[in-house]
Amino acid sequence: MRFGKNISREWSFAKNGTEHRVVVHGRRVANDGGLVRQWCLAGYGICLKSIWDV
């Protein structure tokens, strides 16, 4: 699921100091963090959220 202004299909992750990029695919885009959370809890997929939201 993609959220907000940055609806990039490429997500970046760091593991052991090495950056990894993953291309994601989905049918949902939202600018409401609460809605994205509900979708995830309902089993619709995963989301990438900022540390401030977590």
mmCIF entry with sequence, helices, sheets and N, C-alpha, C, O atoms, coordinates in Angstrom:
data_MODEL
# 
_entry.id   MODEL 
# 
_entity.id                         1 
_entity.type                       polymer 
_entity.pdbx_number_of_molecules   1 
# 
_entity_poly.entity_id                      1 
_entity_poly.type                           'polypeptide(L)' 
_entity_poly.nstd_linkage                   no 
_entity_poly.nstd_monomer                   no 
_entity_poly.pdbx_seq_one_letter_code       MRFGKNISREWSFAKNGTEHRVVVHGRRVANDGGLVRQWCLAGYGICLKSIWDV 
_entity_poly.pdbx_seq_one_letter_code_can   MRFGKNISREWSFAKNGTEHRVVVHGRRVANDGGLVRQWCLAGYGICLKSIWDV 
_entity_poly.pdbx_strand_id                 A 
# 
loop_
_entity_poly_seq.entity_id 
_entity_poly_seq.num 
_entity_poly_seq.mon_id 
_entity_poly_seq.hetero 
1 1  MET n 
1 2  ARG n 
1 3  PHE n 
1 4  GLY n 
1 5  LYS n 
1 6  ASN n 
1 7  ILE n 
1 8  SER n 
1 9  ARG n 
1 10 GLU n 
1 11 TRP n 
1 12 SER n 
1 13 PHE n 
1 14 ALA n 
1 15 LYS n 
1 16 ASN n 
1 17 GLY n 
1 18 THR n 
1 19 GLU n 
1 20 HIS n 
1 21 ARG n 
1 22 VAL n 
1 23 VAL n 
1 24 VAL n 
1 25 HIS n 
1 26 GLY n 
1 27 ARG n 
1 28 ARG n 
1 29 VAL n 
1 30 ALA n 
1 31 ASN n 
1 32 ASP n 
1 33 GLY n 
1 34 GLY n 
1 35 LEU n 
1 36 VAL n 
1 37 ARG n 
1 38 GLN n 
1 39 TRP n 
1 40 CYS n 
1 41 LEU n 
1 42 ALA n 
1 43 GLY n 
1 44 TYR n 
1 45 GLY n 
1 46 ILE n 
1 47 CYS n 
1 48 LEU n 
1 49 LYS n 
1 50 SER n 
1 51 ILE n 
1 52 TRP n 
1 53 ASP n 
1 54 VAL n 
# 
_struct_asym.id          A 
_struct_asym.entity_id   1 
# 
_struct_conf.conf_type_id            HELX_P 
_struct_conf.id                      HELX_P1 
_struct_conf.pdbx_PDB_helix_id       AA1 
_struct_conf.beg_label_comp_id       GLY 
_struct_conf.beg_label_asym_id       A 
_struct_conf.beg_label_seq_id        33 
_struct_conf.pdbx_beg_PDB_ins_code   ? 
_struct_conf.end_label_comp_id       LEU 
_struct_conf.end_label_asym_id       A 
_struct_conf.end_label_seq_id        41 
_struct_conf.pdbx_end_PDB_ins_code   ? 
_struct_conf.beg_auth_comp_id        GLY 
_struct_conf.beg_auth_asym_id        A 
_struct_conf.beg_auth_seq_id         33 
_struct_conf.end_auth_comp_id        LEU 
_struct_conf.end_auth_asym_id        A 
_struct_conf.end_auth_seq_id         41 
_struct_conf.pdbx_PDB_helix_class    1 
_struct_conf.details                 ? 
_struct_conf.pdbx_PDB_helix_length   9 
# 
_struct_conf_type.id          HELX_P 
_struct_conf_type.criteria    ? 
_struct_conf_type.reference   ? 
# 
loop_
_struct_sheet.id 
_struct_sheet.type 
_struct_sheet.number_strands 
_struct_sheet.details 
AA1 ? 2 ? 
AA2 ? 2 ? 
# 
loop_
_struct_sheet_order.sheet_id 
_struct_sheet_order.range_id_1 
_struct_sheet_order.range_id_2 
_struct_sheet_order.offset 
_struct_sheet_order.sense 
AA1 1 2 ? parallel      
AA2 1 2 ? anti-parallel 
# 
loop_
_struct_sheet_range.sheet_id 
_struct_sheet_range.id 
_struct_sheet_range.beg_label_comp_id 
_struct_sheet_range.beg_label_asym_id 
_struct_sheet_range.beg_label_seq_id 
_struct_sheet_range.pdbx_beg_PDB_ins_code 
_struct_sheet_range.end_label_comp_id 
_struct_sheet_range.end_label_asym_id 
_struct_sheet_range.end_label_seq_id 
_struct_sheet_range.pdbx_end_PDB_ins_code 
_struct_sheet_range.beg_auth_comp_id 
_struct_sheet_range.beg_auth_asym_id 
_struct_sheet_range.beg_auth_seq_id 
_struct_sheet_range.end_auth_comp_id 
_struct_sheet_range.end_auth_asym_id 
_struct_sheet_range.end_auth_seq_id 
AA1 1 ARG A 2  ? PHE A 3  ? ARG A 2  PHE A 3  
AA1 2 VAL A 29 ? ALA A 30 ? VAL A 29 ALA A 30 
AA2 1 GLU A 10 ? LYS A 15 ? GLU A 10 LYS A 15 
AA2 2 THR A 18 ? VAL A 23 ? THR A 18 VAL A 23 
# 
loop_
_atom_site.group_PDB 
_atom_site.id 
_atom_site.type_symbol 
_atom_site.label_atom_id 
_atom_site.label_alt_id 
_atom_site.label_comp_id 
_atom_site.label_asym_id 
_atom_site.label_entity_id 
_atom_site.label_seq_id 
_atom_site.pdbx_PDB_ins_code 
_atom_site.Cartn_x 
_atom_site.Cartn_y 
_atom_site.Cartn_z 
_atom_site.occupancy 
_atom_site.B_iso_or_equiv 
_atom_site.pdbx_formal_charge 
_atom_site.auth_seq_id 
_atom_site.auth_comp_id 
_atom_site.auth_asym_id 
_atom_site.auth_atom_id 
_atom_site.pdbx_PDB_model_num 
ATOM 1   N N  . MET A 1 1  ? 0.837  -1.175 0.000  1.00 0.00 ? 1  MET A N  1 
ATOM 2   C CA . MET A 1 1  ? 0.000  0.000  0.000  1.00 0.00 ? 1  MET A CA 1 
ATOM 3   C C  . MET A 1 1  ? 0.879  1.234  0.000  1.00 0.00 ? 1  MET A C  1 
ATOM 4   O O  . MET A 1 1  ? 1.905  1.280  0.679  1.00 0.00 ? 1  MET A O  1 
ATOM 5   N N  . ARG A 1 2  ? 0.489  2.192  -0.733 1.00 0.00 ? 2  ARG A N  1 
ATOM 6   C CA . ARG A 1 2  ? 1.274  3.415  -0.812 1.00 0.00 ? 2  ARG A CA 1 
ATOM 7   C C  . ARG A 1 2  ? 0.513  4.538  -0.147 1.00 0.00 ? 2  ARG A C  1 
ATOM 8   O O  . ARG A 1 2  ? -0.717 4.579  -0.195 1.00 0.00 ? 2  ARG A O  1 
ATOM 9   N N  . PHE A 1 3  ? 1.241  5.453  0.475  1.00 0.00 ? 3  PHE A N  1 
ATOM 10  C CA . PHE A 1 3  ? 0.610  6.468  1.303  1.00 0.00 ? 3  PHE A CA 1 
ATOM 11  C C  . PHE A 1 3  ? 1.214  7.834  1.028  1.00 0.00 ? 3  PHE A C  1 
ATOM 12  O O  . PHE A 1 3  ? 2.420  7.961  0.816  1.00 0.00 ? 3  PHE A O  1 
ATOM 13  N N  . GLY A 1 4  ? 0.362  8.860  1.033  1.00 0.00 ? 4  GLY A N  1 
ATOM 14  C CA . GLY A 1 4  ? 0.821  10.244 1.026  1.00 0.00 ? 4  GLY A CA 1 
ATOM 15  C C  . GLY A 1 4  ? 1.378  10.716 -0.308 1.00 0.00 ? 4  GLY A C  1 
ATOM 16  O O  . GLY A 1 4  ? 1.016  10.209 -1.369 1.00 0.00 ? 4  GLY A O  1 
ATOM 17  N N  . LYS A 1 5  ? 2.272  11.706 -0.226 1.00 0.00 ? 5  LYS A N  1 
ATOM 18  C CA . LYS A 1 5  ? 2.839  12.321 -1.424 1.00 0.00 ? 5  LYS A CA 1 
ATOM 19  C C  . LYS A 1 5  ? 3.815  11.403 -2.139 1.00 0.00 ? 5  LYS A C  1 
ATOM 20  O O  . LYS A 1 5  ? 3.893  11.412 -3.367 1.00 0.00 ? 5  LYS A O  1 
ATOM 21  N N  . ASN A 1 6  ? 4.560  10.612 -1.378 1.00 0.00 ? 6  ASN A N  1 
ATOM 22  C CA . ASN A 1 6  ? 5.545  9.717  -1.978 1.00 0.00 ? 6  ASN A CA 1 
ATOM 23  C C  . ASN A 1 6  ? 4.883  8.380  -2.267 1.00 0.00 ? 6  ASN A C  1 
ATOM 24  O O  . ASN A 1 6  ? 4.839  7.500  -1.407 1.00 0.00 ? 6  ASN A O  1 
ATOM 25  N N  . ILE A 1 7  ? 4.376  8.232  -3.467 1.00 0.00 ? 7  ILE A N  1 
ATOM 26  C CA . ILE A 1 7  ? 3.700  6.979  -3.815 1.00 0.00 ? 7  ILE A CA 1 
ATOM 27  C C  . ILE A 1 7  ? 4.595  6.142  -4.727 1.00 0.00 ? 7  ILE A C  1 
ATOM 28  O O  . ILE A 1 7  ? 4.132  5.488  -5.661 1.00 0.00 ? 7  ILE A O  1 
ATOM 29  N N  . SER A 1 8  ? 5.884  6.187  -4.425 1.00 0.00 ? 8  SER A N  1 
ATOM 30  C CA . SER A 1 8  ? 6.854  5.438  -5.198 1.00 0.00 ? 8  SER A CA 1 
ATOM 31  C C  . SER A 1 8  ? 6.559  3.949  -5.117 1.00 0.00 ? 8  SER A C  1 
ATOM 32  O O  . SER A 1 8  ? 6.078  3.452  -4.098 1.00 0.00 ? 8  SER A O  1 
ATOM 33  N N  . ARG A 1 9  ? 6.845  3.262  -6.175 1.00 0.00 ? 9  ARG A N  1 
ATOM 34  C CA . ARG A 1 9  ? 6.686  1.812  -6.190 1.00 0.00 ? 9  ARG A CA 1 
ATOM 35  C C  . ARG A 1 9  ? 7.963  1.117  -5.724 1.00 0.00 ? 9  ARG A C  1 
ATOM 36  O O  . ARG A 1 9  ? 8.044  -0.111 -5.734 1.00 0.00 ? 9  ARG A O  1 
ATOM 37  N N  . GLU A 1 10 ? 8.950  1.897  -5.320 1.00 0.00 ? 10 GLU A N  1 
ATOM 38  C CA . GLU A 1 10 ? 10.202 1.317  -4.849 1.00 0.00 ? 10 GLU A CA 1 
ATOM 39  C C  . GLU A 1 10 ? 10.425 1.717  -3.392 1.00 0.00 ? 10 GLU A C  1 
ATOM 40  O O  . GLU A 1 10 ? 10.496 2.904  -3.072 1.00 0.00 ? 10 GLU A O  1 
ATOM 41  N N  . TRP A 1 11 ? 10.534 0.731  -2.519 1.00 0.00 ? 11 TRP A N  1 
ATOM 42  C CA . TRP A 1 11 ? 10.767 0.975  -1.099 1.00 0.00 ? 11 TRP A CA 1 
ATOM 43  C C  . TRP A 1 11 ? 12.203 0.627  -0.768 1.00 0.00 ? 11 TRP A C  1 
ATOM 44  O O  . TRP A 1 11 ? 12.746 -0.347 -1.290 1.00 0.00 ? 11 TRP A O  1 
ATOM 45  N N  . SER A 1 12 ? 12.824 1.421  0.098  1.00 0.00 ? 12 SER A N  1 
ATOM 46  C CA . SER A 1 12 ? 14.207 1.189  0.509  1.00 0.00 ? 12 SER A CA 1 
ATOM 47  C C  . SER A 1 12 ? 14.243 0.654  1.934  1.00 0.00 ? 12 SER A C  1 
ATOM 48  O O  . SER A 1 12 ? 13.512 1.125  2.805  1.00 0.00 ? 12 SER A O  1 
ATOM 49  N N  . PHE A 1 13 ? 15.096 -0.328 2.158  1.00 0.00 ? 13 PHE A N  1 
ATOM 50  C CA . PHE A 1 13 ? 15.300 -0.915 3.475  1.00 0.00 ? 13 PHE A CA 1 
ATOM 51  C C  . PHE A 1 13 ? 16.796 -1.052 3.704  1.00 0.00 ? 13 PHE A C  1 
ATOM 52  O O  . PHE A 1 13 ? 17.567 -1.195 2.755  1.00 0.00 ? 13 PHE A O  1 
ATOM 53  N N  . ALA A 1 14 ? 17.201 -1.008 4.965  1.00 0.00 ? 14 ALA A N  1 
ATOM 54  C CA . ALA A 1 14 ? 18.604 -1.237 5.311  1.00 0.00 ? 14 ALA A CA 1 
ATOM 55  C C  . ALA A 1 14 ? 18.698 -2.487 6.164  1.00 0.00 ? 14 ALA A C  1 
ATOM 56  O O  . ALA A 1 14 ? 17.933 -2.666 7.111  1.00 0.00 ? 14 ALA A O  1 
ATOM 57  N N  . LYS A 1 15 ? 19.647 -3.354 5.819  1.00 0.00 ? 15 LYS A N  1 
ATOM 58  C CA . LYS A 1 15 ? 19.890 -4.566 6.589  1.00 0.00 ? 15 LYS A CA 1 
ATOM 59  C C  . LYS A 1 15 ? 21.400 -4.715 6.741  1.00 0.00 ? 15 LYS A C  1 
ATOM 60  O O  . LYS A 1 15 ? 22.135 -4.801 5.758  1.00 0.00 ? 15 LYS A O  1 
ATOM 61  N N  . ASN A 1 16 ? 21.839 -4.744 7.976  1.00 0.00 ? 16 ASN A N  1 
ATOM 62  C CA . ASN A 1 16 ? 23.273 -4.845 8.271  1.00 0.00 ? 16 ASN A CA 1 
ATOM 63  C C  . ASN A 1 16 ? 24.079 -3.775 7.546  1.00 0.00 ? 16 ASN A C  1 
ATOM 64  O O  . ASN A 1 16 ? 25.180 -4.038 7.063  1.00 0.00 ? 16 ASN A O  1 
ATOM 65  N N  . GLY A 1 17 ? 23.524 -2.561 7.472  1.00 0.00 ? 17 GLY A N  1 
ATOM 66  C CA . GLY A 1 17 ? 24.217 -1.443 6.848  1.00 0.00 ? 17 GLY A CA 1 
ATOM 67  C C  . GLY A 1 17 ? 24.169 -1.417 5.334  1.00 0.00 ? 17 GLY A C  1 
ATOM 68  O O  . GLY A 1 17 ? 24.736 -0.516 4.715  1.00 0.00 ? 17 GLY A O  1 
ATOM 69  N N  . THR A 1 18 ? 23.510 -2.378 4.729  1.00 0.00 ? 18 THR A N  1 
ATOM 70  C CA . THR A 1 18 ? 23.391 -2.427 3.277  1.00 0.00 ? 18 THR A CA 1 
ATOM 71  C C  . THR A 1 18 ? 21.972 -2.068 2.871  1.00 0.00 ? 18 THR A C  1 
ATOM 72  O O  . THR A 1 18 ? 21.003 -2.603 3.409  1.00 0.00 ? 18 THR A O  1 
ATOM 73  N N  . GLU A 1 19 ? 21.862 -1.153 1.913  1.00 0.00 ? 19 GLU A N  1 
ATOM 74  C CA . GLU A 1 19 ? 20.542 -0.728 1.465  1.00 0.00 ? 19 GLU A CA 1 
ATOM 75  C C  . GLU A 1 19 ? 20.007 -1.700 0.420  1.00 0.00 ? 19 GLU A C  1 
ATOM 76  O O  . GLU A 1 19 ? 20.723 -2.128 -0.485 1.00 0.00 ? 19 GLU A O  1 
ATOM 77  N N  . HIS A 1 20 ? 18.747 -2.032 0.568  1.00 0.00 ? 20 HIS A N  1 
ATOM 78  C CA . HIS A 1 20 ? 18.054 -2.898 -0.380 1.00 0.00 ? 20 HIS A CA 1 
ATOM 79  C C  . HIS A 1 20 ? 16.826 -2.154 -0.888 1.00 0.00 ? 20 HIS A C  1 
ATOM 80  O O  . HIS A 1 20 ? 16.164 -1.445 -0.130 1.00 0.00 ? 20 HIS A O  1 
ATOM 81  N N  . ARG A 1 21 ? 16.530 -2.316 -2.152 1.00 0.00 ? 21 ARG A N  1 
ATOM 82  C CA . ARG A 1 21 ? 15.340 -1.698 -2.747 1.00 0.00 ? 21 ARG A CA 1 
ATOM 83  C C  . ARG A 1 21 ? 14.409 -2.799 -3.230 1.00 0.00 ? 21 ARG A C  1 
ATOM 84  O O  . ARG A 1 21 ? 14.829 -3.777 -3.849 1.00 0.00 ? 21 ARG A O  1 
ATOM 85  N N  . VAL A 1 22 ? 13.132 -2.606 -2.927 1.00 0.00 ? 22 VAL A N  1 
ATOM 86  C CA . VAL A 1 22 ? 12.118 -3.585 -3.308 1.00 0.00 ? 22 VAL A CA 1 
ATOM 87  C C  . VAL A 1 22 ? 11.034 -2.869 -4.102 1.00 0.00 ? 22 VAL A C  1 
ATOM 88  O O  . VAL A 1 22 ? 10.520 -1.840 -3.665 1.00 0.00 ? 22 VAL A O  1 
ATOM 89  N N  . VAL A 1 23 ? 10.688 -3.402 -5.252 1.00 0.00 ? 23 VAL A N  1 
ATOM 90  C CA . VAL A 1 23 ? 9.596  -2.842 -6.046 1.00 0.00 ? 23 VAL A CA 1 
ATOM 91  C C  . VAL A 1 23 ? 8.301  -3.471 -5.541 1.00 0.00 ? 23 VAL A C  1 
ATOM 92  O O  . VAL A 1 23 ? 8.173  -4.694 -5.484 1.00 0.00 ? 23 VAL A O  1 
ATOM 93  N N  . VAL A 1 24 ? 7.352  -2.626 -5.180 1.00 0.00 ? 24 VAL A N  1 
ATOM 94  C CA . VAL A 1 24 ? 6.081  -3.108 -4.647 1.00 0.00 ? 24 VAL A CA 1 
ATOM 95  C C  . VAL A 1 24 ? 4.967  -2.857 -5.653 1.00 0.00 ? 24 VAL A C  1 
ATOM 96  O O  . VAL A 1 24 ? 5.048  -1.956 -6.488 1.00 0.00 ? 24 VAL A O  1 
ATOM 97  N N  . HIS A 1 25 ? 3.940  -3.665 -5.551 1.00 0.00 ? 25 HIS A N  1 
ATOM 98  C CA . HIS A 1 25 ? 2.773  -3.535 -6.432 1.00 0.00 ? 25 HIS A CA 1 
ATOM 99  C C  . HIS A 1 25 ? 1.533  -3.541 -5.557 1.00 0.00 ? 25 HIS A C  1 
ATOM 100 O O  . HIS A 1 25 ? 1.447  -4.305 -4.596 1.00 0.00 ? 25 HIS A O  1 
ATOM 101 N N  . GLY A 1 26 ? 0.596  -2.709 -5.883 1.00 0.00 ? 26 GLY A N  1 
ATOM 102 C CA . GLY A 1 26 ? -0.636 -2.686 -5.113 1.00 0.00 ? 26 GLY A CA 1 
ATOM 103 C C  . GLY A 1 26 ? -1.728 -1.930 -5.835 1.00 0.00 ? 26 GLY A C  1 
ATOM 104 O O  . GLY A 1 26 ? -1.486 -1.229 -6.818 1.00 0.00 ? 26 GLY A O  1 
ATOM 105 N N  . ARG A 1 27 ? -2.923 -2.088 -5.329 1.00 0.00 ? 27 ARG A N  1 
ATOM 106 C CA . ARG A 1 27 ? -4.070 -1.422 -5.943 1.00 0.00 ? 27 ARG A CA 1 
ATOM 107 C C  . ARG A 1 27 ? -4.612 -0.312 -5.075 1.00 0.00 ? 27 ARG A C  1 
ATOM 108 O O  . ARG A 1 27 ? -5.593 0.333  -5.446 1.00 0.00 ? 27 ARG A O  1 
ATOM 109 N N  . ARG A 1 28 ? -4.001 -0.072 -3.931 1.00 0.00 ? 28 ARG A N  1 
ATOM 110 C CA . ARG A 1 28 ? -4.520 0.927  -3.015 1.00 0.00 ? 28 ARG A CA 1 
ATOM 111 C C  . ARG A 1 28 ? -3.516 2.058  -2.824 1.00 0.00 ? 28 ARG A C  1 
ATOM 112 O O  . ARG A 1 28 ? -2.321 1.821  -2.651 1.00 0.00 ? 28 ARG A O  1 
ATOM 113 N N  . VAL A 1 29 ? -4.014 3.284  -2.858 1.00 0.00 ? 29 VAL A N  1 
ATOM 114 C CA . VAL A 1 29 ? -3.231 4.475  -2.552 1.00 0.00 ? 29 VAL A CA 1 
ATOM 115 C C  . VAL A 1 29 ? -4.106 5.341  -1.671 1.00 0.00 ? 29 VAL A C  1 
ATOM 116 O O  . VAL A 1 29 ? -5.283 5.538  -1.972 1.00 0.00 ? 29 VAL A O  1 
ATOM 117 N N  . ALA A 1 30 ? -3.545 5.869  -0.576 1.00 0.00 ? 30 ALA A N  1 
ATOM 118 C CA . ALA A 1 30 ? -4.343 6.706  0.326  1.00 0.00 ? 30 ALA A CA 1 
ATOM 119 C C  . ALA A 1 30 ? -3.490 7.817  0.902  1.00 0.00 ? 30 ALA A C  1 
ATOM 120 O O  . ALA A 1 30 ? -2.269 7.688  0.996  1.00 0.00 ? 30 ALA A O  1 
ATOM 121 N N  . ASN A 1 31 ? -4.130 8.902  1.286  1.00 0.00 ? 31 ASN A N  1 
ATOM 122 C CA . ASN A 1 31 ? -3.434 9.974  1.986  1.00 0.00 ? 31 ASN A CA 1 
ATOM 123 C C  . ASN A 1 31 ? -3.942 10.077 3.420  1.00 0.00 ? 31 ASN A C  1 
ATOM 124 O O  . ASN A 1 31 ? -3.851 11.140 4.033  1.00 0.00 ? 31 ASN A O  1 
ATOM 125 N N  . ASP A 1 32 ? -4.468 8.998  3.952  1.00 0.00 ? 32 ASP A N  1 
ATOM 126 C CA . ASP A 1 32 ? -5.001 8.926  5.310  1.00 0.00 ? 32 ASP A CA 1 
ATOM 127 C C  . ASP A 1 32 ? -4.313 7.769  6.039  1.00 0.00 ? 32 ASP A C  1 
ATOM 128 O O  . ASP A 1 32 ? -4.612 6.601  5.790  1.00 0.00 ? 32 ASP A O  1 
ATOM 129 N N  . GLY A 1 33 ? -3.390 8.107  6.939  1.00 0.00 ? 33 GLY A N  1 
ATOM 130 C CA . GLY A 1 33 ? -2.618 7.088  7.646  1.00 0.00 ? 33 GLY A CA 1 
ATOM 131 C C  . GLY A 1 33 ? -3.470 6.125  8.446  1.00 0.00 ? 33 GLY A C  1 
ATOM 132 O O  . GLY A 1 33 ? -3.145 4.942  8.544  1.00 0.00 ? 33 GLY A O  1 
ATOM 133 N N  . GLY A 1 34 ? -4.561 6.620  9.021  1.00 0.00 ? 34 GLY A N  1 
ATOM 134 C CA . GLY A 1 34 ? -5.461 5.764  9.786  1.00 0.00 ? 34 GLY A CA 1 
ATOM 135 C C  . GLY A 1 34 ? -6.123 4.721  8.912  1.00 0.00 ? 34 GLY A C  1 
ATOM 136 O O  . GLY A 1 34 ? -6.286 3.571  9.319  1.00 0.00 ? 34 GLY A O  1 
ATOM 137 N N  . LEU A 1 35 ? -6.502 5.121  7.716  1.00 0.00 ? 35 LEU A N  1 
ATOM 138 C CA . LEU A 1 35 ? -7.119 4.191  6.774  1.00 0.00 ? 35 LEU A CA 1 
ATOM 139 C C  . LEU A 1 35 ? -6.114 3.128  6.339  1.00 0.00 ? 35 LEU A C  1 
ATOM 140 O O  . LEU A 1 35 ? -6.449 1.946  6.258  1.00 0.00 ? 35 LEU A O  1 
ATOM 141 N N  . VAL A 1 36 ? -4.890 3.549  6.063  1.00 0.00 ? 36 VAL A N  1 
ATOM 142 C CA . VAL A 1 36 ? -3.856 2.591  5.668  1.00 0.00 ? 36 VAL A CA 1 
ATOM 143 C C  . VAL A 1 36 ? -3.630 1.581  6.783  1.00 0.00 ? 36 VAL A C  1 
ATOM 144 O O  . VAL A 1 36 ? -3.466 0.390  6.517  1.00 0.00 ? 36 VAL A O  1 
ATOM 145 N N  . ARG A 1 37 ? -3.621 2.042  8.016  1.00 0.00 ? 37 ARG A N  1 
ATOM 146 C CA . ARG A 1 37 ? -3.470 1.137  9.172  1.00 0.00 ? 37 ARG A CA 1 
ATOM 147 C C  . ARG A 1 37 ? -4.613 0.125  9.212  1.00 0.00 ? 37 ARG A C  1 
ATOM 148 O O  . ARG A 1 37 ? -4.383 -1.064 9.434  1.00 0.00 ? 37 ARG A O  1 
ATOM 149 N N  . GLN A 1 38 ? -5.838 0.591  8.997  1.00 0.00 ? 38 GLN A N  1 
ATOM 150 C CA . GLN A 1 38 ? -7.005 -0.302 9.001  1.00 0.00 ? 38 GLN A CA 1 
ATOM 151 C C  . GLN A 1 38 ? -6.880 -1.358 7.901  1.00 0.00 ? 38 GLN A C  1 
ATOM 152 O O  . GLN A 1 38 ? -7.178 -2.531 8.121  1.00 0.00 ? 38 GLN A O  1 
ATOM 153 N N  . TRP A 1 39 ? -6.438 -0.934 6.722  1.00 0.00 ? 39 TRP A N  1 
ATOM 154 C CA . TRP A 1 39 ? -6.256 -1.882 5.625  1.00 0.00 ? 39 TRP A CA 1 
ATOM 155 C C  . TRP A 1 39 ? -5.263 -2.969 6.011  1.00 0.00 ? 39 TRP A C  1 
ATOM 156 O O  . TRP A 1 39 ? -5.500 -4.151 5.762  1.00 0.00 ? 39 TRP A O  1 
ATOM 157 N N  . CYS A 1 40 ? -4.156 -2.571 6.615  1.00 0.00 ? 40 CYS A N  1 
ATOM 158 C CA . CYS A 1 40 ? -3.129 -3.545 7.004  1.00 0.00 ? 40 CYS A CA 1 
ATOM 159 C C  . CYS A 1 40 ? -3.666 -4.509 8.050  1.00 0.00 ? 40 CYS A C  1 
ATOM 160 O O  . CYS A 1 40 ? -3.462 -5.719 7.942  1.00 0.00 ? 40 CYS A O  1 
ATOM 161 N N  . LEU A 1 41 ? -4.349 -3.986 9.060  1.00 0.00 ? 41 LEU A N  1 
ATOM 162 C CA . LEU A 1 41 ? -4.897 -4.838 10.105 1.00 0.00 ? 41 LEU A CA 1 
ATOM 163 C C  . LEU A 1 41 ? -5.977 -5.779 9.574  1.00 0.00 ? 41 LEU A C  1 
ATOM 164 O O  . LEU A 1 41 ? -6.199 -6.859 10.121 1.00 0.00 ? 41 LEU A O  1 
ATOM 165 N N  . ALA A 1 42 ? -6.645 -5.351 8.498  1.00 0.00 ? 42 ALA A N  1 
ATOM 166 C CA . ALA A 1 42 ? -7.676 -6.188 7.883  1.00 0.00 ? 42 ALA A CA 1 
ATOM 167 C C  . ALA A 1 42 ? -7.080 -7.242 6.950  1.00 0.00 ? 42 ALA A C  1 
ATOM 168 O O  . ALA A 1 42 ? -7.806 -8.069 6.399  1.00 0.00 ? 42 ALA A O  1 
ATOM 169 N N  . GLY A 1 43 ? -5.755 -7.213 6.774  1.00 0.00 ? 43 GLY A N  1 
ATOM 170 C CA . GLY A 1 43 ? -5.106 -8.223 5.954  1.00 0.00 ? 43 GLY A CA 1 
ATOM 171 C C  . GLY A 1 43 ? -4.967 -7.882 4.488  1.00 0.00 ? 43 GLY A C  1 
ATOM 172 O O  . GLY A 1 43 ? -4.723 -8.770 3.671  1.00 0.00 ? 43 GLY A O  1 
ATOM 173 N N  . TYR A 1 44 ? -5.118 -6.607 4.131  1.00 0.00 ? 44 TYR A N  1 
ATOM 174 C CA . TYR A 1 44 ? -5.015 -6.234 2.725  1.00 0.00 ? 44 TYR A CA 1 
ATOM 175 C C  . TYR A 1 44 ? -3.572 -6.129 2.231  1.00 0.00 ? 44 TYR A C  1 
ATOM 176 O O  . TYR A 1 44 ? -3.343 -6.037 1.025  1.00 0.00 ? 44 TYR A O  1 
ATOM 177 N N  . GLY A 1 45 ? -2.610 -6.140 3.130  1.00 0.00 ? 45 GLY A N  1 
ATOM 178 C CA . GLY A 1 45 ? -1.214 -6.044 2.703  1.00 0.00 ? 45 GLY A CA 1 
ATOM 179 C C  . GLY A 1 45 ? -0.350 -5.414 3.765  1.00 0.00 ? 45 GLY A C  1 
ATOM 180 O O  . GLY A 1 45 ? -0.703 -5.386 4.944  1.00 0.00 ? 45 GLY A O  1 
ATOM 181 N N  . ILE A 1 46 ? 0.793  -4.906 3.330  1.00 0.00 ? 46 ILE A N  1 
ATOM 182 C CA . ILE A 1 46 ? 1.714  -4.229 4.234  1.00 0.00 ? 46 ILE A CA 1 
ATOM 183 C C  . ILE A 1 46 ? 1.831  -2.779 3.804  1.00 0.00 ? 46 ILE A C  1 
ATOM 184 O O  . ILE A 1 46 ? 1.450  -2.422 2.689  1.00 0.00 ? 46 ILE A O  1 
ATOM 185 N N  . CYS A 1 47 ? 2.357  -1.944 4.686  1.00 0.00 ? 47 CYS A N  1 
ATOM 186 C CA . CYS A 1 47 ? 2.546  -0.540 4.336  1.00 0.00 ? 47 CYS A CA 1 
ATOM 187 C C  . CYS A 1 47 ? 3.912  -0.088 4.831  1.00 0.00 ? 47 CYS A C  1 
ATOM 188 O O  . CYS A 1 47 ? 4.511  -0.709 5.709  1.00 0.00 ? 47 CYS A O  1 
ATOM 189 N N  . LEU A 1 48 ? 4.383  0.986  4.261  1.00 0.00 ? 48 LEU A N  1 
ATOM 190 C CA . LEU A 1 48 ? 5.631  1.613  4.662  1.00 0.00 ? 48 LEU A CA 1 
ATOM 191 C C  . LEU A 1 48 ? 5.257  2.946  5.278  1.00 0.00 ? 48 LEU A C  1 
ATOM 192 O O  . LEU A 1 48 ? 4.704  3.817  4.607  1.00 0.00 ? 48 LEU A O  1 
ATOM 193 N N  . LYS A 1 49 ? 5.565  3.104  6.573  1.00 0.00 ? 49 LYS A N  1 
ATOM 194 C CA . LYS A 1 49 ? 5.187  4.329  7.284  1.00 0.00 ? 49 LYS A CA 1 
ATOM 195 C C  . LYS A 1 49 ? 6.430  4.959  7.897  1.00 0.00 ? 49 LYS A C  1 
ATOM 196 O O  . LYS A 1 49 ? 7.436  4.284  8.117  1.00 0.00 ? 49 LYS A O  1 
ATOM 197 N N  . SER A 1 50 ? 6.353  6.248  8.167  1.00 0.00 ? 50 SER A N  1 
ATOM 198 C CA . SER A 1 50 ? 7.489  6.946  8.765  1.00 0.00 ? 50 SER A CA 1 
ATOM 199 C C  . SER A 1 50 ? 7.653  6.553  10.228 1.00 0.00 ? 50 SER A C  1 
ATOM 200 O O  . SER A 1 50 ? 6.715  6.052  10.849 1.00 0.00 ? 50 SER A O  1 
ATOM 201 N N  . ILE A 1 51 ? 8.819  6.775  10.765 1.00 0.00 ? 51 ILE A N  1 
ATOM 202 C CA . ILE A 1 51 ? 9.087  6.467  12.174 1.00 0.00 ? 51 ILE A CA 1 
ATOM 203 C C  . ILE A 1 51 ? 8.155  7.270  13.088 1.00 0.00 ? 51 ILE A C  1 
ATOM 204 O O  . ILE A 1 51 ? 7.827  6.817  14.184 1.00 0.00 ? 51 ILE A O  1 
ATOM 205 N N  . TRP A 1 52 ? 7.737  8.432  12.656 1.00 0.00 ? 52 TRP A N  1 
ATOM 206 C CA . TRP A 1 52 ? 6.842  9.277  13.456 1.00 0.00 ? 52 TRP A CA 1 
ATOM 207 C C  . TRP A 1 52 ? 5.476  8.612  13.619 1.00 0.00 ? 52 TRP A C  1 
ATOM 208 O O  . TRP A 1 52 ? 4.841  8.758  14.664 1.00 0.00 ? 52 TRP A O  1 
ATOM 209 N N  . ASP A 1 53 ? 5.027  7.898  12.621 1.00 0.00 ? 53 ASP A N  1 
ATOM 210 C CA . ASP A 1 53 ? 3.739  7.220  12.693 1.00 0.00 ? 53 ASP A CA 1 
ATOM 211 C C  . ASP A 1 53 ? 3.816  5.975  13.573 1.00 0.00 ? 53 ASP A C  1 
ATOM 212 O O  . ASP A 1 53 ? 2.840  5.601  14.224 1.00 0.00 ? 53 ASP A O  1 
ATOM 213 N N  . VAL A 1 54 ? 4.967  5.350  13.585 1.00 0.00 ? 54 VAL A N  1 
ATOM 214 C CA . VAL A 1 54 ? 5.128  4.112  14.348 1.00 0.00 ? 54 VAL A CA 1 
ATOM 215 C C  . VAL A 1 54 ? 5.338  4.451  15.801 1.00 0.00 ? 54 VAL A C  1 
ATOM 216 O O  . VAL A 1 54 ? 5.497  3.553  16.628 1.00 0.00 ? 54 VAL A O  1 
# 
